[in-house]
Every structure is written in C-alpha cells, then in structure tokens.
Amino acid sequence: MNVRELIDILRDQPPDAEVELAVVAPVDDDDEDITVDRYLLEGVLPWEDEGGDGIVIWLVGGEEDDVDSFLDNYDQDDQ
C-alpha cells in the first residue's frame, strides 16, 4: 500500500477514531490458528533499506515501554 492509498482510506473514517496497528500471526507454525495482537499507533517513521527502492513508511506500535525504547534508539541512530 502506498501513502496515497492509506490517506484515501483514512479520509473516509471518522476523524476522532483511534488508529490501531493489528499484527496477524500464526499461533503455531504447524497449525492454521492465528492470533491478532492490537496496539495503538505510537509513531510514523520514514525508513530506507540499504539497496532498497526508496523510502517506506513504518507505522509503529507495540507495548509502550518497547516503543519508547525503539523510538529513543531510532532518534539516536538518526543523528
């Protein structure tokens, strides 16, 4: 999905609605059951992979302490 598509989707949503990040993953590699972990969206970061085709946008969410630690480290790496 590109930024324009995300903006178009969000434009149709109530402006005061919460935004969450839902991570869908298998419960077990040998099983068809899945789990969904839900997190509030805590940040939006540009990211550029080495050798990639340009910038991608990360929507960041997770446990508050983990996100804070990640964002602190990201800011340090960015300087």
FENWONOR-V386863 format. One line per field, one symbol per residue. phi: phi as a letter, one per 30 degrees, with the letter a starting at -180 (. if undefined). burial: + if it has 24 or more other C-alpha atoms within 12 Angstrom, else -. A space follows every 10 residues. Layout:
BEGIN
phi->???
burial->???
END
This chain:
BEGIN
phi->.ceedddddd ddcddcddcc ccccbddbec bcdbbbccbd dcabbdbbdd idckdccccc aldedddedd ddddddddd
burial->---------- ---------- ---------- ---------- -+-------- --------++ +--------- ---------
END
